[in-house]
Amino acid sequence: MYKCMRRLLLLAAALLCLCGAAGGETARDITSGCLFNGAYGNSIRDEFYTSVWESSRRNGVHALVVEATQGQTIGGLLIRWRTRPLALRMEAQNAAGEWETIGGCEADFLAQYIPVNDLPAVRLMERETGGDIRLEISQITVLSPGELPPEIQVWQKAPDKVDLMLLAAHPDDEVLWFGGLLPTYAGELGREVLVVNASYASFDRRLELLDCLWTCGVRSYPVFLGYPDICANERSQVLQRWNWERVVGDVVALYRRYRPDVVMLHAANGESGHWAHIILSEAGREAALAAGDAQRFAQSAQCYGVWNVPKVYMHLYQGNPVRLDWHVPLERFDGRTGFEVADEGFRCHRSQLGGGWAMQLGGENDNAVFGLWRSTVGADSEAADLFEHIAPRQP
């Protein structure tokens, strides 16, 4: 009887939630008034990704109980994981006070949004082990029922076929050296854009990257290769940790899996001379030559087939150069330019703001200047369009 009543209550709550969304009511951030395992949990709701909340065993399990302020209900949760995402089971209490499973999420994203059907409290625990694994969370945002505001990240997995792939050595490189690329092509033009990140120095930098990408209009979750972040004076010092064949093989597999029409790479000199930039650019070029050859890196060829990347661009490359205009007002960003949106995205990298890095106009590392290093579809004209000669994507 209790289970039947519970299902009816959940159905009614879901209908109310849908009606509220249809009415256009925007979900509000109600985190400040919520309790987390019976406490206010400052480390889980502060604005710093470097802080972390860790669960401790309660009633024999590692779990997080989120309770809304009296008189309010929960419409959704945005969890930002500290180390790795977990597959979660979400539970709600029935009329007898017992916890029952009502949903959950897969271990997909470091910033994971979980919808909740208008409930006063929910309990979360690792699904596969039934709560035997500790939860490590950098930040959580609790939302009331309603339409999600645009800043709430609801990531999607990259499709099997992307339009553009950007290989960036570190978080923030995607805007510092590529300017308004992401706001223009992902946000304004709606291209399927996949960002590949090679390395990061600390866990919080991954969350900063997600904030930047979301700000710039990217909705496909990036690829984190997870190489160690190495600042070295010599090429060999990086390759001792990265391994050349591994890097090329990883990039070949990405080309074959996601079949990009356009690939964007760092400059040959690594912009700032950073060896990680240089090696990743070189690997991106070598992989473009190898990805169409089934004899090279045969395992990924068997898994995904081969792919001959149609167009590969390099930052600052002098062959078949193209200057892209990042100062055109973008309709989807309320008239702000690609450069202005990219600058806002860069400011999401809060750990880097005191290090002397900033978005720059022009200069020797002009982030609007690229060159077509390789093309299977012919040379570019003066149209300044990365997708020139590329057939439109089929719906």
C-alpha positions as CSV (number, residue, x, y, z in Angstrom):
1,M,0.0,0.0,0.0
2,Y,2.8,2.4,0.9
3,K,4.6,1.7,-2.3
4,C,1.4,2.3,-4.3
5,M,0.8,5.6,-2.5
6,R,4.4,6.5,-3.1
7,R,4.1,5.9,-6.8
8,L,1.0,8.0,-7.0
9,L,2.7,10.9,-5.1
10,L,5.7,10.8,-7.4
11,L,3.4,10.8,-10.5
12,A,1.5,13.8,-9.2
13,A,4.8,15.6,-8.3
14,A,6.1,14.9,-11.8
15,L,2.9,16.4,-13.4
16,L,3.1,19.4,-11.2
17,C,6.8,19.9,-12.2
18,L,5.8,19.7,-15.9
19,C,3.0,22.2,-15.4
20,G,5.4,24.6,-13.7
21,A,7.9,24.3,-16.5
22,A,5.2,24.8,-19.1
23,G,4.2,28.0,-17.3
24,G,7.7,29.3,-17.7
25,E,8.7,29.5,-14.1
26,T,12.5,29.5,-13.8
27,A,14.2,27.2,-11.3
28,R,15.9,29.0,-8.5
29,D,19.1,28.2,-6.7
30,I,18.0,27.1,-3.2
31,T,21.3,25.7,-2.1
32,S,21.9,28.2,0.7
33,G,18.9,27.0,2.7
34,C,19.5,23.2,2.3
35,L,20.9,20.7,4.7
36,F,23.5,18.1,3.6
37,N,23.5,15.1,6.0
38,G,21.8,17.3,8.5
39,A,24.3,20.2,8.3
40,Y,24.8,23.2,6.2
41,G,28.0,21.8,4.6
42,N,29.9,24.9,3.7
43,S,32.6,23.0,1.8
44,I,30.0,21.5,-0.5
45,R,28.1,24.7,-1.4
46,D,30.9,27.3,-1.5
47,E,32.2,28.7,-4.7
48,F,35.7,27.2,-4.6
49,Y,36.3,24.0,-6.5
50,T,39.5,23.3,-4.5
51,S,37.4,22.6,-1.4
52,V,35.9,19.1,-1.0
53,W,33.1,17.4,0.9
54,E,33.6,13.8,1.7
55,S,30.9,11.4,3.0
56,S,31.3,9.4,6.1
57,R,29.4,6.2,6.8
58,R,25.9,6.7,8.2
59,N,23.8,3.7,9.0
60,G,26.4,1.5,7.3
61,V,26.6,3.4,4.0
62,H,28.3,6.3,2.3
63,A,25.5,8.6,1.3
64,L,24.4,12.2,0.9
65,V,21.0,13.3,2.1
66,V,19.9,16.6,0.7
67,E,17.0,18.3,2.4
68,A,15.3,21.5,1.2
69,T,14.2,24.3,3.5
70,Q,10.9,23.6,5.1
71,G,8.1,24.5,2.6
72,Q,10.4,24.1,-0.4
73,T,11.0,21.2,-2.7
74,I,13.9,20.0,-4.9
75,G,13.7,20.1,-8.7
76,G,17.2,19.1,-9.5
77,L,20.8,18.8,-8.4
78,L,24.0,19.8,-10.2
79,I,26.9,17.8,-8.7
80,R,30.5,18.8,-9.4
81,W,32.7,15.9,-8.5
82,R,36.1,16.3,-7.0
83,T,38.0,13.3,-8.4
84,R,35.8,11.1,-10.6
85,P,32.1,10.9,-11.3
86,L,30.2,8.0,-9.8
87,A,27.1,6.1,-10.9
88,L,24.5,7.2,-8.3
89,R,21.3,5.7,-6.9
90,M,18.8,8.3,-5.8
91,E,16.2,7.5,-3.1
92,A,13.2,9.1,-1.6
93,Q,11.4,8.3,1.6
94,N,8.0,6.6,1.5
95,A,5.1,7.2,3.9
96,A,6.7,4.7,6.3
97,G,10.0,6.7,6.3
98,E,11.8,4.0,4.4
99,W,14.2,4.9,1.5
100,E,13.1,3.7,-1.9
101,T,15.0,4.0,-5.2
102,I,13.4,6.6,-7.6
103,G,16.2,7.2,-10.1
104,G,19.9,8.1,-10.4
105,C,22.6,8.7,-13.0
106,E,25.5,7.1,-14.8
107,A,29.2,7.9,-14.1
108,D,29.3,10.2,-17.2
109,F,30.3,13.7,-16.3
110,L,32.3,15.6,-13.7
111,A,29.5,18.2,-13.7
112,Q,26.4,15.9,-13.5
113,Y,22.8,17.3,-13.5
114,I,20.2,15.0,-11.9
115,P,16.5,15.9,-12.2
116,V,14.4,15.4,-9.1
117,N,10.6,15.2,-9.2
118,D,9.7,18.0,-6.7
119,L,10.6,16.3,-3.4
120,P,11.5,17.7,0.0
121,A,14.5,15.4,0.4
122,V,16.6,12.8,-1.5
123,R,19.4,10.4,-0.6
124,L,22.3,9.7,-3.0
125,M,24.8,6.8,-2.9
126,E,27.1,4.9,-5.2
127,R,24.9,2.6,-7.2
128,E,26.9,-0.5,-7.9
129,T,28.2,-1.1,-4.4
130,G,25.1,0.1,-2.6
131,G,26.9,2.9,-0.8
132,D,30.2,1.3,-0.1
133,I,32.2,4.0,-1.9
134,R,32.9,7.4,-0.4
135,L,31.5,10.4,-2.2
136,E,33.9,13.2,-2.9
137,I,32.2,16.4,-4.1
138,S,33.6,19.8,-4.9
139,Q,30.3,21.6,-5.2
140,I,26.6,21.0,-5.3
141,T,23.8,23.3,-6.6
142,V,20.3,22.6,-5.5
143,L,17.5,23.9,-7.7
144,S,13.8,24.4,-7.2
145,P,11.3,22.9,-9.7
146,G,11.0,24.8,-13.0
147,E,12.8,25.6,-16.3
148,L,16.6,25.4,-15.8
149,P,18.4,28.7,-16.1
150,P,21.0,28.8,-18.9
151,E,24.0,28.6,-16.6
152,I,23.1,25.1,-15.3
153,Q,25.2,22.6,-17.1
154,V,23.4,19.6,-18.6
155,W,26.1,17.9,-20.6
156,Q,25.6,15.5,-23.5
157,K,27.9,12.8,-24.8
158,A,29.6,13.7,-28.1
159,P,27.9,12.1,-31.1
160,D,29.6,9.5,-33.3
161,K,30.2,12.2,-35.9
162,V,31.4,15.7,-34.9
163,D,32.0,18.7,-37.1
164,L,35.1,20.2,-35.4
165,M,37.6,18.8,-33.0
166,L,40.0,21.1,-31.0
167,L,43.1,19.5,-29.5
168,A,44.2,21.7,-26.5
169,A,47.1,20.9,-24.3
170,H,45.8,22.5,-21.1
171,P,42.5,24.0,-19.7
172,D,42.4,27.7,-20.9
173,D,44.4,27.0,-24.1
174,E,41.0,26.5,-25.9
175,V,40.4,30.2,-25.7
176,L,43.8,31.8,-25.2
177,W,45.1,30.5,-28.5
178,F,41.9,29.9,-30.4
179,G,40.0,33.1,-29.6
180,G,36.4,33.1,-30.5
181,L,36.4,29.7,-32.2
182,L,34.1,28.0,-29.7
183,P,31.5,30.8,-29.3
184,T,31.4,31.3,-33.1
185,Y,31.2,27.7,-34.3
186,A,29.6,25.9,-31.4
187,G,27.5,28.6,-29.8
188,E,26.4,30.8,-32.8
189,L,26.6,28.4,-35.8
190,G,25.5,25.3,-33.8
191,R,28.3,23.0,-35.1
192,E,29.0,19.8,-33.2
193,V,32.3,20.7,-31.5
194,L,34.4,18.3,-29.4
195,V,37.3,19.7,-27.2
196,V,40.1,17.3,-26.3
197,N,42.1,18.2,-23.3
198,A,45.5,16.6,-23.0
199,S,46.6,17.4,-19.4
200,Y,45.7,19.4,-16.3
201,A,47.7,20.3,-13.2
202,S,44.9,19.9,-10.6
203,F,41.4,18.5,-10.4
204,D,39.7,21.9,-10.1
205,R,41.1,22.9,-13.5
206,R,38.8,20.3,-15.2
207,L,35.8,21.9,-13.6
208,E,37.0,25.4,-14.7
209,L,37.3,24.0,-18.3
210,L,33.7,22.8,-18.2
211,D,32.6,26.2,-17.0
212,C,34.5,27.8,-19.9
213,L,33.1,25.5,-22.5
214,W,29.6,25.9,-21.3
215,T,30.0,29.7,-21.4
216,C,31.2,29.5,-25.0
217,G,28.2,27.4,-26.1
218,V,29.8,23.9,-26.2
219,R,27.3,21.3,-25.1
220,S,29.2,18.0,-25.9
221,Y,31.3,16.8,-23.0
222,P,35.0,17.1,-23.6
223,V,37.6,14.3,-23.8
224,F,40.2,14.3,-21.0
225,L,43.3,12.3,-22.0
226,G,44.7,12.5,-18.6
227,Y,48.4,13.0,-19.4
228,P,50.6,14.4,-16.6
229,D,51.0,18.2,-16.8
230,I,54.7,18.7,-17.3
231,C,56.6,22.0,-17.7
232,A,59.9,21.0,-19.2
233,N,62.9,22.6,-20.9
234,E,63.4,19.7,-23.3
235,R,61.1,17.7,-25.5
236,S,62.5,14.4,-24.1
237,Q,61.3,15.3,-20.6
238,V,57.7,15.4,-21.8
239,L,57.9,12.3,-23.9
240,Q,59.4,10.3,-21.0
241,R,56.0,10.7,-19.3
242,W,53.7,11.0,-22.3
243,N,55.2,8.5,-24.8
244,W,55.0,9.5,-28.4
245,E,53.4,6.3,-29.8
246,R,50.7,6.5,-27.1
247,V,49.8,10.1,-27.8
248,V,49.6,9.6,-31.6
249,G,47.6,6.4,-31.1
250,D,45.2,8.1,-28.7
251,V,44.6,10.9,-31.2
252,V,44.3,8.5,-34.1
253,A,41.6,6.7,-32.1
254,L,39.8,10.0,-31.5
255,Y,39.8,10.9,-35.2
256,R,38.5,7.5,-36.1
257,R,35.8,7.4,-33.4
258,Y,34.4,10.9,-33.8
259,R,35.2,11.5,-37.6
260,P,35.8,15.3,-37.4
261,D,35.6,17.3,-40.6
262,V,37.8,20.0,-39.2
263,V,40.7,19.6,-36.7
264,M,42.3,22.6,-35.0
265,L,45.9,22.3,-33.6
266,H,48.3,24.4,-31.6
267,A,51.0,26.4,-33.5
268,A,54.2,24.5,-34.5
269,N,56.2,26.6,-32.0
270,G,53.7,25.8,-29.2
271,E,52.7,29.5,-29.0
272,S,54.6,30.2,-25.8
273,G,57.2,27.5,-26.7
274,H,55.6,25.0,-24.3
275,W,56.7,21.5,-25.2
276,A,53.3,20.0,-24.4
277,H,51.7,22.3,-27.0
278,I,54.4,21.5,-29.6
279,I,54.2,17.7,-29.1
280,L,50.4,17.7,-29.1
281,S,50.4,19.7,-32.4
282,E,52.9,17.3,-33.9
283,A,50.9,14.3,-32.7
284,G,47.8,15.8,-34.2
285,R,49.4,16.1,-37.6
286,E,51.0,12.6,-37.5
287,A,47.6,11.2,-36.4
288,A,45.9,12.9,-39.4
289,L,48.3,11.0,-41.7
290,A,47.9,7.7,-39.9
291,A,44.1,7.6,-39.2
292,G,43.3,6.7,-42.8
293,D,45.7,3.8,-42.9
294,A,44.2,0.6,-41.5
295,Q,47.7,-0.9,-41.0
296,R,48.6,1.8,-38.5
297,F,47.2,1.5,-35.0
298,A,45.2,-1.5,-36.2
299,Q,43.2,-1.9,-32.9
300,S,41.3,1.4,-33.2
301,A,40.9,0.7,-37.0
302,Q,39.2,-2.5,-36.2
303,C,37.0,-0.8,-33.6
304,Y,36.0,2.3,-35.4
305,G,37.2,1.9,-39.0
306,V,39.5,4.4,-40.7
307,W,39.0,8.2,-41.2
308,N,40.8,10.6,-43.5
309,V,40.4,14.0,-41.8
310,P,39.3,16.4,-44.5
311,K,40.8,19.6,-43.1
312,V,43.5,20.2,-40.4
313,Y,44.3,23.8,-39.3
314,M,47.2,25.0,-37.2
315,H,47.4,28.2,-35.2
316,L,49.8,30.7,-36.9
317,Y,50.5,28.3,-39.8
318,Q,51.7,30.4,-42.8
319,G,50.5,28.0,-45.6
320,N,47.1,28.8,-47.0
321,P,46.5,31.3,-44.1
322,V,43.1,32.4,-42.9
323,R,42.2,35.2,-40.5
324,L,39.0,34.7,-38.7
325,D,36.9,37.6,-37.4
326,W,36.2,37.2,-33.7
327,H,34.6,40.7,-33.5
328,V,31.3,40.0,-35.3
329,P,28.3,40.4,-32.9
330,L,26.7,37.0,-32.2
331,E,22.9,36.7,-32.0
332,R,22.9,33.8,-29.6
333,F,25.1,35.7,-27.2
334,D,22.9,38.9,-27.2
335,G,25.2,40.8,-29.6
336,R,28.5,40.1,-27.8
337,T,31.3,39.2,-30.1
338,G,33.1,35.8,-30.2
339,F,36.2,37.4,-28.6
340,E,34.1,38.9,-25.8
341,V,32.4,35.6,-25.0
342,A,35.8,33.8,-25.2
343,D,37.2,36.3,-22.7
344,E,34.3,35.6,-20.4
345,G,35.1,31.9,-20.8
346,F,38.7,32.5,-19.9
347,R,37.6,34.2,-16.7
348,C,36.1,30.8,-15.7
349,H,39.7,29.6,-15.3
350,R,40.0,31.3,-11.9
351,S,43.1,29.4,-10.9
352,Q,44.9,31.1,-13.8
353,L,43.8,34.7,-13.5
354,G,46.7,35.7,-11.3
355,G,49.4,34.2,-13.5
356,G,49.7,36.9,-16.0
357,W,47.7,35.1,-18.7
358,A,44.9,37.0,-20.5
359,M,43.1,37.1,-23.8
360,Q,45.0,39.2,-26.3
361,L,44.1,41.1,-29.4
362,G,46.6,40.6,-32.2
363,G,50.3,40.3,-31.4
364,E,52.7,37.6,-32.3
365,N,50.3,34.8,-31.1
366,D,47.2,36.4,-32.7
367,N,44.4,34.0,-31.9
368,A,42.6,34.8,-35.1
369,V,45.3,33.6,-37.4
370,F,45.4,30.0,-38.7
371,G,46.6,28.1,-41.7
372,L,45.3,25.1,-43.5
373,W,48.0,22.5,-43.0
374,R,46.3,19.6,-44.8
375,S,43.2,19.3,-46.9
376,T,41.5,16.5,-48.9
377,V,38.9,18.9,-50.2
378,G,41.0,21.6,-51.8
379,A,42.6,24.9,-50.7
380,D,40.6,27.6,-49.0
381,S,39.6,30.8,-50.8
382,E,39.3,34.1,-49.0
383,A,35.9,33.2,-47.5
384,A,37.4,32.8,-44.0
385,D,35.2,29.7,-43.4
386,L,36.7,26.7,-41.7
387,F,34.0,24.5,-43.4
388,E,34.5,25.7,-46.9
389,H,34.2,22.7,-49.3
390,I,32.7,20.6,-46.5
391,A,29.3,19.2,-47.4
392,P,26.5,20.3,-44.9
393,R,25.8,17.8,-42.1
394,Q,22.8,15.6,-42.8
395,P,20.1,15.8,-40.2
